Amino acid sequence: MNHRRIGILGGGISGIALAAYLDDDVDILEKRSRIGGLCATVVENGFTFDAAGPHIMFSKNKEVLGIMVAALGDNVHQRRRENRIWFKGSLVKYPFENDLASLPKEDTFECILGYLKNPHANEEPTNLADWSYKTFGEGISDKYFIPYNRKIWNYDPKKIGLEFVSRIPKPPMEDVLKSAIGIPTEGYLHQLHFYYPVEGGFEALVNAFASRVRGSIEREWIVADVRRDGDLWRITSTTGDVRTYDTLVNTLPIHELLKVWSEAPQETRDLAAKLRYNSLINVLVGVNEDRGYPYSALYIPDPEIMFHRVSFPKAFSERCGPVGQTPFMAEITTNEGDGIWELSDEEVIERTLRDLERVELLDRKNVNYTKVVRFTYGYPVYDLDYRANVTAMRESVAATGMHLLGRFAQFDYINSDVCIERALELSATLAR
Ligand SMILES: Cc1cc2nc3c(=O)[nH]c(=O)nc-3n(C[C@H](O)[C@H](O)[C@H](O)COP(=O)(O)OP(=O)(O)OC[C@H]3O[C@@H](n4cnc5c(N)ncnc54)[C@H](O)[C@@H]3O)c2cc1C
């Protein structure tokens, strides 16, 4: 039996970044043969794809962004975001309300009318759909904001709270009106420029932190049992390997932790059962032609099309595909039982290629690569009771002495920069 001071469950960016700031008396226990979790990369047939969907490096915390960029040394460059919304065959600049002139004329008119003559303007919204009506009016809400959000969350926007609306860009009225008559504006400057690894996809960032880890990173080490053993935490793998730790940090999704932590408080189980998440299917596609698309991503609110976003890995780094070929990723959010998650990989590919042809991005006779990647945990969904449930869940775990860190352990809609920021904070606490 192996004893160390700190055990970290899970080798995604949270676990790896934390270990990078600790001494050598640390284990990271990761079930896959590859570290990275949601930040992992798929490299096949000359293509490089971010496994869970496109990842960019950005942060409101300039210190953390500096750490991320520095960690990559020479292997990083800056790119400009070129996102569009696919609306009835037109490509509208992101955010939608900043390019209303690109819509069919009747739609432009309905959006402007709803924006200026808004019966919801003085309401006090309590959910995402009503917030949209108040902020953008009925035209923009019904044509774009509500259908898109219904798709990405795979949930009714009337049942989603207001937790993340501060992240949604709200251009000034002048910009909306200018754009509606065809005067270009750039409404969303945050993330206009982002960093990305030149080589190796987003996982290169995780590997850069991993190279600083002085403790041990165990791969193919599947946590099968977590329990207290006196003052220690005792962790057992599926193969019967046993490790003990003075301090335990969990980065596994809370719902996965509860499957292997039989002594977990009943309160934690009851609360976690109320935390809603959606799952992800990311369809990776390669074609043997290059039409020189300038876009980073297209957002697709149309409910008839299965995916909500298509991205173009070569816009992140030219090295993501061979010369003369184009990689695409099509992301689908789903939940077990909704019929989409149950589709076979062949069916998912078939529908995705059909829809990629409908949005006129490719001709399927040129397709030379396809793969379906599934993640059970994609996005935490901030339903109306989210804040109360998640706060009580975290408190119930903290009372046991276990630390939670990361997107699905803390159950928080955070990106890798915040994972790193929190890893830094926790490393300072644990070093005391
Ligand atoms: C579609 C999408 C787009 C995103 N875009 C961006 C972006 O542009 N920029 C950005 O910075 N972030 C982005 N993110 C967020 C980012 O991916 C996450 O915040 C981050 O990867 C979370 O890392 P984590 O270590 O907390 O969790 P995870 O990556 O989920 O790591 C948990 C680890 O635990 C392991 N594990 C699970 N069960 C066991 C077990 N029983 N035993 C051992 N190990 C186990 C898993 O294999 C995994 O490696 C995006 C996320 C998604 C889904």
The ligand as an ORCA input file, in Angstrom:
! r2SCAN-3c Opt
* xyz 0 1
  C     -17.945     22.196    -25.588
  C     -16.978     22.780    -24.615
  C     -16.248     23.890    -24.985
  C     -15.342     24.459    -24.098
  N     -14.609     25.529    -24.509
  C     -13.646     26.010    -23.701
  C     -12.792     27.045    -24.162
  O     -12.944     27.550    -25.274
  N     -11.801     27.476    -23.339
  C     -11.617     26.939    -22.094
  O     -10.680     27.350    -21.402
  N     -12.433     25.971    -21.612
  C     -13.443     25.500    -22.392
  N     -14.264     24.500    -21.938
  C     -14.198     24.100    -20.529
  C     -13.083     23.134    -20.187
  O     -13.122     22.020    -21.054
  C     -13.286     22.647    -18.747
  O     -13.492     23.730    -17.881
  C     -12.117     21.858    -18.217
  O     -11.628     20.960    -19.177
  C     -12.549     21.087    -16.961
  O     -11.453     20.383    -16.466
  P     -11.566     19.510    -15.140
  O     -10.202     18.989    -14.883
  O     -12.229     20.291    -14.073
  O     -12.563     18.316    -15.480
  P     -12.412     17.109    -16.526
  O     -11.712     17.546    -17.733
  O     -13.796     16.536    -16.652
  O     -11.474     16.077    -15.756
  C     -11.935     15.049    -14.916
  C     -11.026     13.848    -15.120
  O     -11.482     12.793    -14.253
  C     -11.273     11.561    -14.951
  N     -12.096     10.509    -14.323
  C     -13.449     10.365    -14.365
  N     -13.817      9.278    -13.681
  C     -12.690      8.729    -13.176
  C     -12.412      7.593    -12.358
  N     -13.391      6.776    -11.894
  N     -11.117      7.328    -12.017
  C     -10.106      8.136    -12.431
  N     -10.317      9.211    -13.215
  C     -11.588      9.517    -13.582
  C     -11.673     11.898    -16.381
  O     -11.158     10.949    -17.303
  C     -11.068     13.294    -16.549
  O      -9.764     13.245    -17.077
  C     -15.193     23.915    -22.787
  C     -15.930     22.789    -22.413
  C     -16.818     22.233    -23.311
  C     -17.598     21.026    -22.890
*
